[in-house]
């Protein structure tokens, strides 16, 4: 018969597993939202293309979504070749999110600042790749690594899951900031007089 302590520890481990699985789902949702923020096409077809893009992306596993975001340069999955944009029939819109961007100030001669930006991008890409691997291990191979009938496994599993939770939440918070910034920028653009003038170009 299981002791009360053993039952309590197993229950705590299972709760932490459930928490982390949910956090991974939130992270995956953010990644998919960022991927589908890259869209391009004629004004008249943007809405339908975006719906199809989102439908396609929602069927992709987290690993494929992450790999697509980490491509360099990052481009929309449904963007046409540049040469097809020479003769436009109507206003064309293109919005691209790239996780590979390096932000620097106007002083582009500051090489240490550029290097710091590049290191930040590399660290982010490394973290996302690691989290994809960890997510798959958590969902598919957790019990192989930590059989819960062993007391020491239960304690080490709880420590690992708490540490993993912090890393996932850090990634979620960062991506959440970028989603907010991206949405705010797009909203400002859409509400600007320049955008209204752009889409209201009279037919010739």
N, C-alpha and C positions, 0 to 999 in steps of 0.2 A: 504494500500500500504506500502511496506517495505521502511524504511528509508535508505538513503545511508550508514549510519553508520552500521545498522543491516546487510545490504548486504555485506559490507566490512568485518565485523567480521565473518559472516558465511563463506565467501570465504576463509578467513585465516584459520579457523578451518578445512575446507575441504582440504586445501592444506597441513596442518600439518598431517591430517589423512593419506593422500596419501603418504607423505614422510615416515611416520612411518611404513605403510604397506610395502613399498619398502624395508626399512631397515630390517624389520622382514623377508622378502624374502631372503635378502642377508645373514642374520644370519642363516636361515634354510639351505641355500645352503652350508654354511661353515660347519655346523654340519653334513650334509650328506657326505660332502667330507672327514671329519675326520673319520666318522664311516666307510666309505668304504676304508679308508687307512689301516684298519685291514684286512689282507688277508693271507691265507696260502694254500699250496698245492704243488704238484710236479711242477717242472719248466715247463714241457710241457703243463700243464693245467692251469697255473696261469692266463694267459691272458683271456681265456674263462670264468674262474670262476669269475675274476674281473668284466668282462662285465655283467655277470648275477647278481652279487652282487649289482652293481651300478643300474641296471634296477629295481631290487627288492626294493632297498633303496629309489629310486626316487618316488616310489608309496606310501611311508610311510608318514604319517602326522608328523609335527614338534614335537608333543608331544611324539610320539613313538620313533622317532630318538633320541630325548634328553634322554628319559628313557633308551634306549639301551646304550648310551654313559655313562650314570651315573651308570650303573651296576658295581658292585665290586665283583671280578675283572672283568675288561672289556676284552672281548674276541671277536674274529671275529664270525659273525653269521654263517659262513660256516666252522669253524674250527672243525676238527674231535676230538674224544676223544684221550687223550694222549696214551692210550694203543695201538692204531692203528698205531702209529709211530715207533714201534719196528723193523719191517722188511720193510725197505724202498726199493722201486724198482729203484729209481733214486733220484737225488738231490731234497731236500724238502726246501721250503722257507716259513717263517712265519714272518709277520710284524704285530705288535699290537700297536695301540695307546690307551692310557688310560688317561682319565681325572682325575683319582684318584691318579696319581703319586705325590709323595712328594719329591721334590728336596732338598738334603742336601749336604754339603761339605764332605770331607773325614773324618772329625772329627765327627763320629756318636755318640759320647758321649755327644754332645751338645744338651741336651734335649729341651732347649728353642727354638733352631733352628728347631728341629723336630716339636714342638708344633706350631710354626709359620707357617710351611709348611702345617700342617694339617688344621689349621684355614683358610689358604688361599684356600685350596681345598674345604672346607665346604662352604666358602663364594661364590666361583664360582658356585658350584652346586646349592646353594640356589638362586643365581641370575638367572641362566638358567631356573630353575623351575618357578620362578616368571615371567620371560619373556614369557614363554610358556602360562601361565595363562593370562597375559596381552594381548598377541597377540590374543588369542581366544576372549577375551572381546572386544578388539578393532574391530575385524572383525564382530562379531556376536551380541554384546550387547552395542555398544557405545551409540546409541541414547537413549537407556533405561536409562542410567545414566546421560546423558547430552542432554536433549531436547533443540535444538538450538533456539527455539522461545523465550527462556528466556535469557535476557542479561547477567545475572550473570553466567549462565551455559556456555555461550560462552567464557567468560573471564577465568573461572576456567578450562575449557576444554583446552584452548590454553596453560595455564600454565602447566597443567598435560602433554600434548602432547610434549611440549618442554623438560620437565624433562625426560619423557620416551625416547625421542630421544637420549638424552645424555647417558642413561643407555644402550640402544641397541648398540649405536656406541662404547661404551667402551667394550662391549662384542665382537663386530665385530673386533675391533682392536686387542684384546687379542688373539682371535682365529686365526686371520690373521697372527700374529707373530708365533703361533704354527704351522700353515700350512707351513709357509716359512721355519721354523727350521726343520720340519719333511721332507719336500721335499729335503732340502739341505743335510740332513743326509742320506736319501735314495740314492740320486745322488752320494754322496761320496762313499757309500757302493758299489753301482753297478759298479762304475768306478775303484774300487780298484783291485789290482792284486789278492787279496785273493778271491774276489767274482768270478773273471774270472777263477781262478783255481778251484773254487768250482763247477761251472757249466760245466766246461770242463773235468770233471772226465771221463776217457776213459772206454768204456764198457769192462767188463771182459769176 
